[in-house]
Amino acid sequence: MKQGIYEQLINTITRQEISALDPDVYNIGTEKLDAEEARKLLSTYLAAVTRRALKIVREQTEDKTAVLAQIRTCNEIIATLKGTLGEEEYNELQLDEQGEVLDPCVFQAEQHSQILTVKLSGKLIYLVSLVAIKPMLKLMEYQKDPNPHFFQRNGNHNR
């Protein structure tokens, strides 16, 4: 067992390693899992276990079906949480088996008066409203543009 480990969840193998240590030689401290920290620590632990499982699935699967096998494994994990999530949320969280990742998606409304950019990157979703930075856009109108018709298209004929 590595020395100096702390704030590690105790799983079966860790418990066995702790039991094998001589208490006269090693100072082993444990504490109960805090209810506030439990969600973070447990979800981090499950993410690590899931990564290990997906690596094994990937190594045991042919290239052409590897992504589908990993998606199905994830959906099986999600299925075990169905009772906790509820039917509607469970159905929404199931991964699509086509194995696609959404690239940046742009929504434009009311003749460009508001543009929302949705960027999916891992677990993060960024929503940026250009209306919020309208003063900055006005400033950009006065900068030189390689297209001489830029200001005409945007309703500003004065440079």
C-alpha positions in Angstrom: 0.0 0.0 0.0 1.3 3.5 -0.9 2.2 5.6 2.1 0.8 9.1 2.5 -2.6 8.3 1.0 -5.5 10.3 2.4 -9.0 11.1 1.5 -9.3 7.9 -0.6 -12.5 6.0 -0.5 -12.0 2.6 1.1 -13.0 -0.1 -1.3 -12.5 -3.9 -0.9 -8.9 -3.9 -2.0 -8.0 -0.9 0.2 -9.7 -2.6 3.2 -7.6 -5.7 2.6 -4.4 -3.8 2.3 -5.2 -1.9 5.5 -5.9 -5.1 7.3 -2.5 -6.5 6.3 -0.6 -3.6 7.8 0.9 -3.8 11.2 -0.8 -1.2 13.4 2.4 -0.9 15.5 4.3 0.3 12.5 1.6 2.3 10.6 -0.7 5.0 11.8 -3.9 4.4 9.9 -6.6 7.0 10.3 -10.1 6.8 8.9 -13.2 8.9 9.2 -16.8 8.6 8.2 -17.7 10.0 4.8 -19.2 13.5 5.1 -22.7 13.7 3.6 -21.8 17.0 1.8 -18.7 15.6 0.3 -20.1 12.1 -0.5 -21.6 13.1 -3.9 -18.3 14.5 -5.2 -16.1 11.7 -3.9 -18.4 8.9 -4.9 -19.0 10.3 -8.4 -15.3 10.8 -8.9 -14.8 7.2 -7.8 -17.5 5.9 -10.1 -15.9 7.9 -13.0 -12.6 6.2 -12.4 -14.2 2.7 -12.2 -16.2 3.5 -15.4 -13.0 4.6 -17.2 -11.4 1.3 -16.3 -14.4 -0.7 -17.5 -14.6 1.2 -20.8 -10.8 0.6 -21.3 -11.4 -3.2 -20.9 -14.4 -3.1 -23.2 -12.3 -1.2 -25.8 -9.4 -3.7 -25.5 -11.7 -6.7 -25.9 -13.7 -5.3 -28.9 -13.0 -5.0 -32.6 -12.4 -1.4 -33.8 -15.6 -1.2 -35.9 -17.8 -2.0 -32.9 -15.7 -0.5 -30.0 -17.6 2.7 -29.7 -21.0 1.0 -29.7 -19.8 -1.5 -27.1 -18.6 1.3 -24.9 -21.9 3.2 -25.3 -23.9 0.1 -24.4 -21.8 -0.4 -21.3 -22.5 3.2 -20.3 -26.2 2.7 -20.9 -26.1 -0.4 -18.7 -24.5 1.6 -15.9 -27.2 4.3 -16.4 -29.9 1.5 -16.3 -28.7 0.5 -12.8 -29.6 4.1 -11.7 -33.1 4.0 -13.2 -34.8 3.5 -9.9 -33.1 6.5 -8.4 -33.4 8.8 -11.5 -37.0 8.0 -12.4 -38.3 6.8 -15.8 -38.3 10.2 -17.5 -34.8 11.3 -16.5 -33.5 7.7 -17.2 -34.9 7.9 -20.7 -33.3 11.4 -21.3 -29.9 10.3 -20.1 -29.6 7.2 -22.3 -26.8 7.6 -24.8 -27.7 7.5 -28.5 -26.0 4.4 -30.0 -24.9 6.3 -33.1 -21.9 7.4 -31.2 -21.8 11.1 -32.1 -20.6 14.2 -30.3 -22.3 17.5 -30.9 -20.0 20.1 -32.4 -20.6 23.8 -31.6 -24.2 24.7 -32.5 -25.3 28.2 -33.2 -28.9 29.5 -32.8 -29.7 32.8 -34.4 -33.0 34.6 -33.7 -34.7 37.9 -34.4 -32.5 38.9 -37.3 -29.3 38.4 -35.4 -30.3 40.6 -32.5 -29.5 37.7 -30.2 -27.2 34.9 -31.0 -26.7 32.1 -28.5 -23.7 29.8 -29.0 -23.9 26.4 -27.4 -20.6 24.6 -27.1 -20.5 21.1 -25.7 -17.1 20.1 -24.4 -17.0 17.1 -22.2 -19.4 17.8 -19.4 -19.5 21.6 -19.8 -22.1 23.6 -21.8 -21.4 27.3 -22.4 -24.2 29.6 -23.4 -22.9 33.0 -24.7 -25.3 35.8 -25.5 -23.9 38.3 -27.9 -26.5 40.8 -26.8 -24.7 41.0 -23.5 -21.5 42.2 -25.3 -23.3 44.5 -27.7 -21.1 47.5 -26.7 -18.1 45.5 -27.6 -19.6 44.7 -31.0 -20.2 48.4 -31.7 -16.5 49.1 -31.1 -15.6 46.3 -33.6 -17.7 48.1 -36.3 -15.1 50.9 -36.3 -12.2 48.5 -36.9 -11.0 48.0 -40.4 -12.7 45.2 -42.2 -11.1 43.4 -45.3 -14.6 43.4 -46.9 -15.5 47.0 -48.0 -19.2 46.1 -48.0 -19.2 45.1 -44.4 -20.7 48.3 -43.0 -23.3 48.5 -45.8 -24.6 45.0 -44.9 -24.8 46.0 -41.3 -26.7 49.2 -41.9 -23.7 51.5 -41.1 -22.6 53.5 -44.1 -20.2 55.7 -42.2 -16.7 54.6 -41.5 
